[in-house]
Amino acid sequence: MDWETGGEMISSIAGGNLLNIDDLTREAIIEVLDTAESFLEVSTRAIKKVPTLKGRVVASLFYEESTRTRLSFETAAKRLSADVISLAVAASSVKKGESLRDTASTIEALGVDAVVIRHQSSGAPHHVAAALPGIRIINAGDGQHQHPTQGLLDVFTLRQALSSRAGTTGSESGAELFKNLKVLIVGDIRHSRVARSDAWAYATLGSTVRICAPGTLLPDDVSTWPVEVMKNFDEALEWADVVGLLRLQNERGSGTLVPSLAEFTRSHGLTQERHRRLAPHVLITHPGPMNRGVEIDSLVADADNALISQQVANGVPVRMAVLYLALAGGEPKGYSHE
């Protein structure tokens, strides 16, 4: 794959957009992971750039703040040599009543090639994609629906760890390492778009996925997910190879759905005592931000089997891969390799 020059390739991201992770086949997910693997080397260079998307324009449209996701997308675009427009929604005409459709029209008039959008309403990226069929739309998180690039970077990080144990590279392993893997997702499942994306990503790669949460924090549509529900957290920990923790989203009302933070920690927190009982091979993930001392003990978050810092670092190469696959299939007018 000639990503140095934006050479000919076939994008795995259907229609050039990434709206839902369950739109991706097993082969498509592997293509994203393998492409991200190739971009890891860029971050080790003195000049951390390749000319792949030179002449392209990527707009960062965040209606809901997320510093980690926004900065990793913008860094990814810049490392691919794209021009980046960062729209500060809080200070824009949106606050004066401008509709999402009007904002999309403004972006279209600016000659943007791709929009990375985060929105508090589920389905907002789909509406923008329908309104702007000529522009690539990347979902950076919508309401309680999905966060596809977080799901991709979570499986990418896990593949790195499993490949390291097996003595192979990620691309050599493909999806084989995920077959028969037992993944537990625990915490505020109801409000988590990451849980939805992770569950579909792991299941598509062949893993068995189970979720565990207080009954009040389980989604109403859980029967449509590719998961099994476990009621007892301690029994679930004995079963799992991977434990994916989620924070309580108090901004979405989670705090009113549990008796207290202390009670949630007692029933579903990964405490030091529970951590000591884990099998030696078990790996721990968390998409961040963490509530240390609530869903995860602070010392556990920094333990050797926790992949949390790697997840943060992998945000850039995975989002480089997504932008590349979405945009590198053709050249914009006036573009030259010279």
N, C-alpha and C positions, 0 to 999 in steps of 0.2 A: 504493500500500500504506500503510494508515494505522497505522503502528507506534507513533505517539505515544499512541494511545488503545487499542491492542490491537484494532483494527477487524477486520471480517470478512476472512478470508483462507483460502487452501487450503494446508496444509502440504505441502512436498515431501518431508518426512522420513516415510517410510512407517510408519504405525502410531504416529507420535509419537516413535519411538525412532531413534537413530543408532548402529547396532552395527557395520556394515561400510560402507565407502565404495562397494563394488561393488553395494550395494543401490540406489544412487542412479542415476537416468538422467541423460543429458546435460542435459536441461531442469531437473532437480532441482538439479544442481550449480550451474547458472547462476542459479537462483533464490536459492540460498544466497549466491553471490558478489554478486549484485545487492543483496540485503538487507544484507549486510555493508558494501557501498559506502554505503548510506544511513545506516548507523550511524557511519561515520567522522566525520561532523560533530559527533556528540555529544561526542567527546573534545576538541573545540576550545572547548566552552562553559565559562563560568565555573563553572556547576553542571553537572557531567557526569552527569546523570541524566534519564531519561524514565520516566513512570509505567506503562509497558506491562505489567509483570508484578507490579504492586502487589497484595499479598495472596497471591502464590504463594510456595512454599517450595522451595528447591533445596538438596539435601544433597551435599556434597563428600566422597566416600568413596575415599580413596587408600590402598591397601594397599602401594603402591610409591611412594616419594617422587619427586616431580618438581616442584620449586618453581615453575618457569616455567609449566608447564601448570596446576597447581592455582591459582596466583595469578591467572592470566589468566581462568580459568573463574569464580572467585569475584568478581573485578572485573567481569566481564561481567554476572553475575547481579545484582550490586549496582547497576550502572548502569541496569539495567532495573527497578530498585526492588523486586526480589525479596528475601525474607528468606533468609539463607544459614546453613546448619548445616555446620560443618566438623568432621568426625569424625577425631580424631587416633588413627589405628588403632594406632600403636605404643604408645599409652598406654591403650588400650581393653581391653575384655573379650576381644577377638580374641586377644590375647596369652595369655589364660587358657584358650584352647581353643574359644571360641565359633565356630560354623560360619558360613559365608557366608549360608546360608539363615536362621539365627537373627538375624544382623545385619540382613538384609533385612526380617525381620518387625518388628524394633525400629524401623527407619526407617519402615515402613508405619504403625506405631502412632503415630508422631509427626505424621502428617498431611502428609507430604512430597509434593510434586507431581512433582519430578524428582530423579533421582540421577545425578550425574556420577561414574563409577567408573573407577579405574585399578587393575589387578591384575596380579600377576606370572604368573598362569596364563591361557593362551589359552582363550577361551570363557567366562570368568567373567561378563562383562556379559550374555551370552546367558542364562545360568542365572538371573541376577537378574531379567532381563526376563520370563522364563517364570514365575518365582515371584511377580512383582508386576505383573500385567497392567494394573493401573489407574494405574501410575506411569510416567512417561517416563524411559527409561534412555539416557544418553549415554556412549558408550565413549570414555574418555580414554586408552586404551592398554591392551591385554591381551596379556601374554606376548610371543610372537614373531608374533602374529597381525596386528593392525591398530591404527592410530592415526588414525581418520578425520578428526578436526578438524585435525590437522597436515597431512594431505593437502589439505584444503580451504584452509587458510591459505597453503600453498605455491603452489597454483594461483592463489589470489587475489593474492598478492604478485607473481607473474610477470605476471598480467594487468595489474596496475597499471603495471609497467615497460614492457610491450609497448604498452599503450594510450598511455602518455606519448610513446613514440617515434613512434607513429602519429598523434598529435595528436587522440586521441579519449578519451572517458571509458570506463571499464570496461563500464558498462551499455550504451553504444552499440555496443561491440565484440562483446558476447555471447561466443560461443565461436569466432568467426571467427579470432581471433589464434592459436588453438591448432592450427588445421588445418595439416597438413604440417610442424609444428614438430618438431624433432629433439631429444629429451630423453635425456641420458645420466645414469644413476644409478650411482655408483661407491663402493666401499668394502665395509663389512661387511654385505653383502646378507642373508646367512644369518640373522642375529639381529635384523634391522631390521624392526619393524612399520611404520616410516615408509616404507621402500622399497616395501612391499606396497601401502600406501594411495596413495602418490604414483603408482606405476605404473598403478593402476586409474583414478585421477583423470585423469591426463594422457591415457591411452588412451581413456577415455570421451569426452573433449573433442576427440578426433580427432588427437592427436599420435602420432608414432612414438617408442616408448620402447625404449632399449637399456640393458643393465646390464653392468658390468665389475667384476670382482673376482678375487682369487686363487681357484683352483679349490676350495680348502678353505672359502672363505667364500661359496660359491654355495649356495642352498637346494636341498634334494633334490627339491622339487616345482616347480622353475623352469619345467618344460615346461607347467605349467598357468597360468602368468602371461602377460599380454598384452605380452610383451617378446621381444627378441632378445638373445642373449648375445654380447658382444665379448671377445676374449681379450687384445688388445693395447691398453693404455690410451692410448698416444700416437696410434694410428690412430683410436681412438674420439674423442679430443679434436678431431681434424681434421674429424670428421663432425658433431659436436654444435653445436646452437644454445644449449643450456642444459646446464650441468654441475651436477648435484645430488650433493654430497659427503656421506658418512656416516662417523661415527667408528667406530673399533674398540671394540666393547663388551666390554672385558676382564672385566666382572662376569658376563658370560655365557660366558666361556671363549675369547674371540676370540684372546687373546694366545698361547694354546697352538696355534693353527691357522695361525700365520705364523712364519717362522724368527726374526724380530726386528722391532721397530718400524722400525729403520733400513731393513731390507729392504722392508717394506711401503711406506715413503715412497719408496724408490727405484723400485718397480714401479708404485705406484698413488697416490702423493701428488701433489697439485697444488702443485708447487714454483714458485718464481719463474721458473725457466727455462721450465717448461711454460706458465706464465701468459703470458709474453712471446710465446709462439708461438700463442696463441689468436687467432682472428679477432676483429676489433674489436667485432662485434655480440654475442659470446657473453656470457651472463649466468651468474652463479654463485650457488647456493643451498646452505644447510646448516641442518638443523633444530635444531642445537645439542643438548647442549653440544659445543663444539669441542675437539679435541686439537690446539692450534696446534703446528705443527712436525711433525705426524705425517701426517694426511690432507690438511692445508692449511697452507701457509706463513703465518706471522703477518701479513706484509705483504700477501699475497694476500687474506686474510680481510677486510682493511680497504680493498681496492681499490675504485675507482669502479664497477666492473661486478659487485661482490658485493652481494647483496640481503639479507644476513644480518640486519642490524639492522632492516630493514623487516619481515622475517618475525616477529621478536620483537614489534614494535609491532602487527602485524596480528592477533596472537592474540586480542586483546580484541574488536574488531569482528566477527571471524568467529565467535567463540564466542557473542557476543550474538545474531548471526543464527541460529545453531543453536538456542539456547535459546528465542528468539522463535518460530521456526517449529515447535518441538516443543510449546510451551505456550500460545501466544496464541490458540488456536482456540476457547476458551470461558472463562467466568469461574468462579472458585471460589465456593463458597457464602459469602454474606455480603459479597461484593465490591461496591463502589460506586465510580463515577467521581467522586463528590462529594468 
